[in-house]
Amino acid sequence: MTHPIIKDLNNRYTAKKYDASKRISAEHINVIKEAIRLSASSINSQPWKFIFLESEEAKKRFHNTFANMLQFNQPHATEASHIILFAHNPKFNKEDYRKVVDAEVASGHLDAEHYDNMLNGAFAFAELNTDETGVNRNWTKAQTYIALGNILHVLARLGIASTPMEGVVPQLIGEEFAAELGGFECDFALAMGYHLDGEDYNHGRPKARLPIEDVVTVL
């Protein structure tokens, strides 16, 4: 298949070694930021923060959070051009959602007369995913994965390599970046940059995916 979307996805792979001398341009970073802001989420909740680490100091702080665990991902912290920390609100509440509904009215997306219906009606879905202590982290974390999927394709289109990393230490990230997270939690990150020629064993290999008939059912 020759469609540009399929070409993007066939060319995308998880980088294993980055060229620390190559940086993503400011223009492309701005595209990435706007694309991630436009990611979809359930009830347009947007219960997230995306913390971009681009300075050597910030990346070193992330590097230090690996301590004595998951060292296979640790080099990406300093060798990749940028890191994104994907953070979610573990206690997303109606006042948080009110900011979203306010933005919907301000943008013209939602008519003002439907404000209360949106605020109370849509938020009922969030309440279904909230326990008696106000915690709904499983639901909000799931939203950040939608954003991750979106940005992986954006990076493929831009010709930028990437490495999704669940192999991080959330507790240490929470301690190191407490001020930036502001009560949000980070369970995974994304390294971005350009692969190191000759040392990234994953680069250029053919895709290994199950046959379409094994994963797609048409009724």
N, C-alpha and C positions, 0 to 999 in steps of 0.2 A: 504494500500500500504506500502511495507516495504523498498522501495528504500531509501538509506542514505540521499538524498536531502530532501525527504518528511519527514523523521524522524527529520532532523534538523529544518525544518519549523514548524512541529507540536510541537516541544519542545520549540521553541522561543516564548517569550511573552514580553510585556512591563513591566519591573520591577517597582514596586511602592514604595519599601523600600529597601535600600542598607545596607549591613553590612560594616560599616566604618573601621572595623579592617582588612578587606581582600583586598589585592592589586593584581592587574593583574601583572603577571611576566614580566620581561624585555624581555624575549624571545617572549611572546605573543604580547607585545606592538610592537616589531619589525615586527612581522608578520602583525599586523593590519596596521602599517604605510606603509609597502610595498604593501599590498592589496589595500589600499585606493589610493595609487599612481597609481596603475594599472587600476583604474576605467575607464570605457568608457565615452566618451563625444562627442557631435556633432562635426564633422570635426576634432576630436582629439584636440579640442581647449584647454582643461584643464584650464578654466578661474577661477581657485580656489586657495584657501589657506586653509589648515587644521591646526588649532592651537590646540595642545594638552596641556591640563592643567593637570599637575600631582603633582606639588608642592602644599603644603597647602596654601601658599601665593597666587598662581595663582587662585586656586579654591575659595579662600576667595574673591578675586577681582570679580570673576564671581558671587558669592553669593550676593555681594553688588549691582549688576546691577538690581536685582529684585525690589529694593526699596519698593514701596507700591503696587506692581502689581504682579499677578501670583505666589503667595506664595506657591501654591501646588507643584510647581517644585523646589522651592528654596532649600529644604533640599538636593536634589540630588547634588547640587553644591559642598557641602562639604562632603557628606557621600559616594558618588560614588568614585570608585578608580580613574577614569580619566574622563575628559570631553573633547569632541572635539567640537570646534567652526568651523562650516562650513561657509566659507566666499567666496564671489564671486566678480569678477571685474565688476563694474557697467558700465564701459566704455572700454570694450575689443576692441582693435583696431588692425590694420594690423601689427604694430610693435610688439605688444604682440604675435600675431600669427606667426610672423617671427621666434621667439624663438622656437616655436613648429616645424616649418618646418626645421629649422637648426638642431634640435634634430633628426628629422626623417632621414635626410641625414647622420648625424653623426653615427646613429645606423645601417645604412645600409637598413633601411626599405624603403627609397625613393631614387631612382637614382637621382644623381645631375642634370642630364639634364631635369628632370621634376620639378625642384625647382620652377620656375616662374609659371608654370601651377597650381601647388599646392597652392602656395601663393595667387595668384590672383583668380583662379577658385574656390577653396574651400571657400575662405574668402567671396566670393560673398553671400554665404548663411548667414554668420554673418551680412553682410550689410543689408540683407532683414529684419533682426530683430533689426536694429539700427535706432533710430530716428534722426531728423535733428540736434540735439545737441550732437550726439555721444553716447547717452545712450542706452544700450541694457541689462539692469539689469534683465529684465524678462526672457530673453533667458539664460543669464549666471547663474542666480539662478536655473533655471530648470536643468542645468547640475549637480549642486551639489546634487540634489535629486537622480540622477543616482548613484552617489558615495555613498549616504546614503543607498540606497537599497542594493548595493554591500556589504557594510560593515556590515549590519545587518545579512546577511547570514554568513559572515565570523565569526562574534561573536557567532552565534548559533553553528557553527561547533566547535569552541573553548570552548564551554560551558560557555560563558561569558554572563551575563545578560546585557540588554541595555534598554534605554528609549529615544526615539526620542522626542525632545522638540521644537515645534514651540511656545510654551508658554514661550517666553523670551521677553526681551525688547531691540529691535535692537538699538534704539537711545542710550541707556545707555551703551550697549556693545560697540558701536562705540566710545563713549567717553572714557570709561575705558581702552579699548584695542586699542586706536588710533595708537600708535606706532607700535604695532604688525600687525595691519590690513593694514597699509600703503595705505589707500584709498579704500580698499576692504570693503564690507558690510557683516554683519552676521545677518541672519534672523532666524536661527535655530541652535540647538546644539544637541549633543548626549552624554548622560551619560552612563558610562560603569562600570561594577563591578560585585558584587555577591549579590544576594538577602539576606535579613535578615530573617532567619528561624522564622516562626511563626508570622511575622508581615507584610509579603508581600502578601496581600490578592489575588493578581493576579496569584501567583505562583501555577503551577500544575493544574490549571483549564482546562477543555477541550476547544478546539478551537471552536469559534463561527463564522462560515463563511457561506455565502450564498451557496446554492447547485451549483455544477459545471454547471448544465444546465442553471442556471440563469446568469452566468457570462462568459461562453465560448460558442462561436458559431463556428461550423465547416461547411464550405461550400464545 
